[in-house]
Amino acid sequence: MVGARMTSQQSDYDVIIVGAGPAGTTTAKCLLDQRPETRVLILDKAHQFPRQKPCGGYIGAEIFNAFPYLQGNEAYFVESESNHGILHSPDLRYQVGGRTRMLGVLRETFDAYLVGLAQQAGTQIGTRSRVIDVKSEQHQVKVELSDKRSLTAKVVVGADGAASIVGRRSGLHSGWQSHEICKTVVKEFTVEPEYILDQYGPDRPIHLFLQFNQIPGYAWVFPKAYQINVGLGCFADTPTRLIDYFRLLVRLLKEKEMLPESATLTGVEAGICPTVGPIGTTQRKRILLVGDAAGFVSPSTGAGIVPGMVSGKLAAQTLAEALDHQRFDDAFLHRYQIRWENTIGRFNTELMIQRIFLTRWCNLFIRIGEHDEGIRKFVAATQTKDPRGYYGRETNIFELLLRVFWALIKGPFGRL
Ligand SMILES: Cc1cc2nc3c(=O)[nH]c(=O)nc-3n(C[C@H](O)[C@H](O)[C@H](O)COP(=O)(O)OP(=O)(O)OC[C@H]3O[C@@H](n4cnc5c(N)ncnc54)[C@H](O)[C@@H]3O)c2cc1C
């Protein structure tokens, strides 16, 4: 049982975080690392942790630069490593690959590990706690739950994912339009580890099939240690039944011997993923949004785990300062917005990459890339690094266009 009210004047908690995904738990841990006396509660509708979450489960190894406390603990949450990424052209005739270092995780394990870190830091976790409303009052925020409980906090963080109720009820976001999100289907196929090693080799390359079967999106194949994660996503306003395309994808992968013949479609899960970058304003009236709730997802790859965690870390810095100064007004909490705009940014480069991946010139782009080292490096960067160079060198779109132009006029053009 969480949340006995202390006095009528005092809020039940300093901070209530709605959602115990990577963004929420990272907010809690980073806040408590900075300010251990803070009273933090995370509420999640899940019945327990570990819990399942539809996901590809691939993260750039650069996560350790942003979160050094994860370094050395890989054994708790890393399933596998991939050292190669391959983009397939829409017509399936061309491929361009690049060296990269990606970590395969199972969300069940990874998220539960992050919950454990938040608890160790001093967070209380309330599971089976579905939040249905948040109301900003003058000195606190009231959080209402589906079981009729209501709790109060000085600040509330909405870390409740892409369909965020906190975002909608706070007025920070009215919800994603169908052209702003991707619908996805995914299945983690359990296979013999020997099969993965035989078919994919020790590098375990990850594969992206751009515009698979002409959908405005892509399909992915992420080989892990005991699983092959296969998924498909496209803009939600596309009138397609994704499961039909998933069936075609599985057939193709069987033909290419990237999935065993025994693989079935049972257990395919669906999810949504924001793909237009962050919302305009992420805080107001003592409420902040982090992670998918605020749109911190790469528009070109759909990767949101690390950007979501980074947004949580930045929110935590602002919350620690707000609690120290007892300042919760919009002007003070705007520090969070300044921090993420300077660190994560609005994914403008990745939005341009998304457009390249979706254009009809995509076949040509991959075809040129087969011959050009610079484009191969770019491919690796698009799959692992965030656009602002948070974990490494910034991907420069103009440099890329110059490379394409250069590759077109130099030798390979004659062979295309
Ligand atoms: C099919 C698919 C594949 C993906 N693949 C990748 C990938 O390979 N790599 C990558 O980096 N990203 C991937 N993503 C994106 C990634 O899953 C998200 O960006 C990431 O999970 C965001 O973390 P979060 O903490 O913001 O939200 P979530 O992980 O969604 O966590 C939100 C939490 O809030 C809880 N919650 C929701 N509503 C309420 C409520 N009303 N009350 C209480 N609790 C609530 C949920 O139970 C959940 O635990 C993928 C997404 C999809 C859909």
The ligand as a MOL file (V3000), in Angstrom:
LIG
                    3D

  0  0  0     0  0            999 V3000
M  V30 BEGIN CTAB
M  V30 COUNTS 53 58 0 0 0
M  V30 BEGIN ATOM
M  V30 1 C 7.6390 -2.6110 -31.7090 0
M  V30 2 C 8.6050 -1.6210 -31.1260 0
M  V30 3 C 9.9690 -1.8420 -31.2600 0
M  V30 4 C 10.8800 -0.9530 -30.6860 0
M  V30 5 N 12.2190 -1.2430 -30.7930 0
M  V30 6 C 13.1150 -0.4380 -30.1820 0
M  V30 7 C 14.5030 -0.7680 -30.1930 0
M  V30 8 O 14.9330 -1.8040 -30.7140 0
M  V30 9 N 15.3560 0.0800 -29.5910 0
M  V30 10 C 14.9200 1.2320 -28.9610 0
M  V30 11 O 15.7540 1.9800 -28.4250 0
M  V30 12 N 13.6060 1.5550 -28.9300 0
M  V30 13 C 12.6970 0.7470 -29.5010 0
M  V30 14 N 11.3680 1.0550 -29.4490 0
M  V30 15 C 10.9430 2.2560 -28.7140 0
M  V30 16 C 11.0020 1.9720 -27.2030 0
M  V30 17 O 10.2490 0.8280 -26.9000 0
M  V30 18 C 10.4770 3.1660 -26.4270 0
M  V30 19 O 11.0620 4.3360 -26.9320 0
M  V30 20 C 10.7800 3.0510 -24.9400 0
M  V30 21 O 10.1520 1.9270 -24.3760 0
M  V30 22 C 10.3120 4.3110 -24.2110 0
M  V30 23 O 10.4830 4.1780 -22.8320 0
M  V30 24 P 9.4930 4.9220 -21.8370 0
M  V30 25 O 10.0130 4.6580 -20.4830 0
M  V30 26 O 9.2800 6.3110 -22.2770 0
M  V30 27 O 8.0720 4.2160 -22.0420 0
M  V30 28 P 7.6360 2.6930 -21.9020 0
M  V30 29 O 8.7950 1.7950 -22.0130 0
M  V30 30 O 6.5150 2.5250 -22.8450 0
M  V30 31 O 7.1090 2.5850 -20.4110 0
M  V30 32 C 5.9110 3.2160 -20.0230 0
M  V30 33 C 5.4210 2.5760 -18.7280 0
M  V30 34 O 4.2900 3.3070 -18.2940 0
M  V30 35 C 3.3070 2.4170 -17.8280 0
M  V30 36 N 2.0080 3.0890 -17.9980 0
M  V30 37 C 1.4220 3.4550 -19.1580 0
M  V30 38 N 0.2540 4.0680 -18.9140 0
M  V30 39 C 0.1010 4.0770 -17.5640 0
M  V30 40 C -0.9140 4.5530 -16.6930 0
M  V30 41 N -2.0270 5.1600 -17.1710 0
M  V30 42 N -0.7610 4.3940 -15.3620 0
M  V30 43 C 0.3660 3.7820 -14.8610 0
M  V30 44 N 1.3380 3.3000 -15.6550 0
M  V30 45 C 1.2110 3.4440 -16.9760 0
M  V30 46 C 3.4690 1.1790 -18.7020 0
M  V30 47 O 2.9840 0.0140 -18.0390 0
M  V30 48 C 4.9900 1.1320 -18.8990 0
M  V30 49 O 5.6150 0.3270 -17.9170 0
M  V30 50 C 10.4230 0.1970 -30.0140 0
M  V30 51 C 9.0510 0.4500 -29.8980 0
M  V30 52 C 8.1480 -0.4490 -30.4370 0
M  V30 53 C 6.6630 -0.2080 -30.2830 0
M  V30 END ATOM
M  V30 BEGIN BOND
M  V30 1 1 1 2
M  V30 2 1 2 3
M  V30 3 2 2 52
M  V30 4 2 3 4
M  V30 5 1 4 5
M  V30 6 1 4 50
M  V30 7 2 5 6
M  V30 8 1 6 7
M  V30 9 1 6 13
M  V30 10 2 7 8
M  V30 11 1 7 9
M  V30 12 1 9 10
M  V30 13 2 10 11
M  V30 14 1 10 12
M  V30 15 2 12 13
M  V30 16 1 13 14
M  V30 17 1 14 15
M  V30 18 1 14 50
M  V30 19 1 15 16
M  V30 20 1 16 17
M  V30 21 1 16 18
M  V30 22 1 18 19
M  V30 23 1 18 20
M  V30 24 1 20 21
M  V30 25 1 20 22
M  V30 26 1 22 23
M  V30 27 1 23 24
M  V30 28 2 24 25
M  V30 29 1 24 26
M  V30 30 1 24 27
M  V30 31 1 27 28
M  V30 32 2 28 29
M  V30 33 1 28 30
M  V30 34 1 28 31
M  V30 35 1 31 32
M  V30 36 1 32 33
M  V30 37 1 33 34
M  V30 38 1 33 48
M  V30 39 1 34 35
M  V30 40 1 35 36
M  V30 41 1 35 46
M  V30 42 1 36 37
M  V30 43 1 36 45
M  V30 44 2 37 38
M  V30 45 1 38 39
M  V30 46 1 39 40
M  V30 47 2 39 45
M  V30 48 1 40 41
M  V30 49 2 40 42
M  V30 50 1 42 43
M  V30 51 2 43 44
M  V30 52 1 44 45
M  V30 53 1 46 47
M  V30 54 1 46 48
M  V30 55 1 48 49
M  V30 56 2 50 51
M  V30 57 1 51 52
M  V30 58 1 52 53
M  V30 END BOND
M  V30 END CTAB
M  END
